[in-house]
Amino acid sequence: MSPERAGTIALLATTIVWGSTFLFMREASIAFRDAAGPGGEYLGAMVCLATRFALAFAAGCLLFRMGPRAFTRGDWVKGGAMAAPMVAGFVLQTYALERTTPAVCAFLTSLYVVFTPILDYAVRRRLPKGRVVAGIWFAVAGTYLLTGPGTGGAGPGEILSVVSAAIFAGHILLIDALTRGGRELELTMTTIGVAAVLFSAPIPFLGGVGRLAQADFWRTALADPWVSAGVPYLALVATIVGLGIVNRFQKALDPTRAAVIYTIEPIWAFAISAAAGREVASAGILTGMGLILAGNLWSEVGFPRPRRPTGGSTPGLGPGSTGAGSSAGSPGTP
């Protein structure tokens, strides 16, 4: 098998994993929220994200054999700078997932693809190509169909998804600026480590210290398979294995081909969520998803995107993974 074919298959498999993270993050966050009980409605997402990223950092250090001396002070400074917008994007995306369906969140989060050239022009005055402008209009039309009157209007989940997409777009530009000196793996790991700390920081102010100290909280949360099996899956498979696959195989592909492959991620998010019975898709919603996909694809092919770091791409890990652009997975990847 040629390296290009192997790389294509590997990245396609990765988009399936990253697409699944929207459903897994939604269910795990809700399980933590329910375990927290009354007054803990904002605690679930933070505990879920902090647990996932802490586990991913520990597992990544073991897998890649990276001790404290593997990271320079510059790695931590740059990793912290990249972690800040990533954390903001993931928090909004996770709260959005609790308020809308995984597929709607995935497709709206994927708007980072068209937000990126807009922000790039605003910051660096790099004028996007005409095809990107056309892609933006496709995406705008698709967003209207997903959030317009026919779907009940744009609720908090839809609004938070779009805002997170804009934040992830800024994160992509920041990665482009801070990873030009190499050390992508070290920067990815420090980003994950700092993110784990930042996700943990608000927990005491959300009434989490007392709840997390109670055995009943963890007993209830871990009794839910979305937590006991889902969070390790998110940390180890979606984050660390996904990171390893991208590091190993993406370099064998042309950047444009890789970008096109990554646009498939929201389709998997919809398929997996629908199979789990979490989606009710009308003709208008499906059309809207198709237009957003078309706009993303048009923009990816027609715009010289910022250099994708070898450490991965957003919501991924991810929810993304995160999908392309985020050091923890695709920005669309929760």
PEQUI-V645499 format. One record per residue. OMEGA is omega in whole degrees, 0 to 359 (* if undefined). BURIAL is + if it has 24 or more other C-alpha atoms within 12 Angstrom, else -. D_CENTER is the distance of its C-alpha to the mean C-alpha in whole Angstrom. Layout:
# PEQUI-V645499
OMEGA:BURIAL:D_CENTER + OMEGA:BURIAL:D_CENTER
This chain:
# PEQUI-V645499
182:-:30 + 178:-:30 + 181:-:27 + 179:-:25 + 179:-:25 + 179:-:24 + 179:+:21 + 180:+:20 + 182:-:21 + 181:+:18 + 175:+:16 + 177:+:16 + 180:+:16 + 179:+:13 + 176:+:11 + 180:+:13 + 181:+:12 + 176:+:8 + 180:+:9 + 186:+:11 + 179:+:8 + 178:+:8 + 183:+:12 + 179:+:12 + 180:+:10 + 185:+:12 + 180:+:15 + 179:+:15 + 179:+:15 + 179:+:18 + 177:+:20 + 180:+:19 + 180:+:20 + 179:+:23 + 180:+:24 + 177:+:25 + 181:-:27 + 180:-:28 + 181:-:27 + 185:+:24 + 179:+:22 + 184:+:19 + 186:+:20 + 182:+:18 + 182:+:14 + 179:+:15 + 179:+:17 + 182:+:14 + 180:+:12 + 179:+:15 + 181:+:16 + 184:+:13 + 177:+:12 + 178:+:16 + 179:+:17 + 180:+:14 + 180:+:16 + 181:+:19 + 180:+:19 + 178:+:18 + 178:+:21 + 183:-:23 + 183:-:22 + 178:-:22 + 183:-:25 + 176:-:24 + 181:-:26 + 182:-:26 + 180:-:28 + 185:-:26 + 176:+:24 + 177:-:26 + 178:-:26 + 177:-:25 + 182:+:22 + 179:+:21 + 179:-:22 + 178:+:19 + 177:+:17 + 179:+:17 + 179:+:17 + 181:+:14 + 186:+:13 + 178:+:14 + 178:+:12 + 179:+:9 + 179:+:10 + 180:+:11 + 181:+:8 + 179:+:7 + 180:+:10 + 180:+:11 + 181:+:8 + 175:+:10 + 177:+:13 + 181:+:12 + 178:+:12 + 187:+:15 + 175:+:17 + 182:+:16 + 179:+:15 + 183:+:12 + 179:+:13 + 178:+:14 + 182:+:11 + 182:+:9 + 179:+:12 + 177:+:12 + 181:+:8 + 176:+:9 + 174:+:12 + 181:+:11 + 180:+:13 + 176:+:16 + 185:+:15 + 179:+:15 + 177:+:19 + 178:+:20 + 179:+:19 + 177:+:20 + 181:-:23 + 184:-:23 + 187:-:23 + 178:-:25 + 175:-:27 + 186:-:25 + 179:-:26 + 178:+:24 + 181:-:26 + 181:-:27 + 178:+:25 + 178:+:22 + 177:+:24 + 179:+:25 + 179:+:21 + 180:+:21 + 174:+:23 + 183:+:22 + 179:+:19 + 179:+:21 + 179:+:23 + 178:+:20 + 178:+:19 + 181:+:22 + 179:+:23 + 188:+:20 + 185:+:21 + 183:-:24 + 181:-:28 + 180:-:28 + 181:-:24 + 178:-:26 + 180:-:24 + 177:+:21 + 180:-:20 + 181:-:18 + 180:+:15 + 181:+:16 + 179:+:16 + 179:+:14 + 181:+:11 + 178:+:13 + 179:+:13 + 178:+:9 + 178:+:9 + 179:+:12 + 178:+:11 + 177:+:8 + 176:+:11 + 178:+:13 + 179:+:11 + 180:+:12 + 178:+:15 + 176:+:16 + 180:+:14 + 182:+:17 + 189:-:20 + 183:+:19 + 182:+:19 + 179:-:22 + 181:-:24 + 181:-:22 + 183:+:21 + 182:+:18 + 179:+:18 + 180:+:19 + 177:+:17 + 181:+:14 + 178:+:16 + 175:+:17 + 179:+:14 + 181:+:13 + 179:+:16 + 179:+:16 + 179:+:13 + 178:+:15 + 182:+:18 + 177:+:16 + 182:+:15 + 187:+:18 + 183:-:20 + 187:-:20 + 179:+:21 + 182:-:25 + 178:-:25 + 180:+:24 + 187:+:26 + 185:+:24 + 180:-:27 + 181:-:30 + 183:+:27 + 179:+:26 + 182:-:29 + 180:-:30 + 181:-:31 + 180:-:30 + 183:+:27 + 178:+:26 + 179:-:28 + 182:-:27 + 184:+:23 + 175:-:24 + 178:-:26 + 182:+:23 + 176:-:21 + 176:+:18 + 186:+:18 + 178:+:21 + 185:-:19 + 181:+:16 + 173:+:15 + 176:+:16 + 180:+:15 + 184:+:11 + 188:+:12 + 184:+:15 + 185:+:14 + 184:+:10 + 188:+:10 + 178:+:14 + 177:+:15 + 177:+:12 + 180:+:13 + 179:+:16 + 180:+:16 + 178:+:15 + 186:+:17 + 193:-:20 + 187:+:20 + 182:+:18 + 180:+:21 + 184:+:23 + 170:+:22 + 182:-:22 + 180:+:19 + 179:+:20 + 178:+:20 + 181:+:17 + 179:+:15 + 179:+:17 + 182:+:16 + 180:+:12 + 181:+:13 + 186:+:14 + 181:+:10 + 178:+:11 + 177:+:14 + 178:+:14 + 178:+:12 + 183:+:15 + 182:+:17 + 179:+:16 + 178:+:16 + 179:-:19 + 178:-:21 + 177:-:20 + 182:-:22 + 184:+:19 + 169:-:20 + 189:-:23 + 174:+:22 + 178:-:25 + 180:-:26 + 180:-:25 + 179:+:22 + 177:+:22 + 178:-:23 + 177:+:21 + 180:+:18 + 179:+:20 + 177:+:21 + 178:+:17 + 179:+:17 + 179:+:20 + 178:+:19 + 182:+:16 + 179:+:18 + 180:+:21 + 181:+:19 + 184:+:17 + 187:+:21 + 185:+:23 + 176:+:21 + 188:-:22 + 174:+:18 + 182:+:17 + 180:+:18 + 180:+:15 + 181:+:15 + 180:+:16 + 178:+:14 + 180:+:11 + *:+:8 + 154:+:4 + *:+:1 + 183:+:3 + 141:+:5 + 314:+:3 + *:+:4 + 145:+:3 + *:+:4 + *:+:3 + 180:+:5 + 175:+:8 + 181:+:9 + 181:+:7 + 180:+:9 + 181:+:7 + 178:+:6 + 179:+:5 + 176:+:4 + 184:+:4 + 182:+:3 + *:+:4
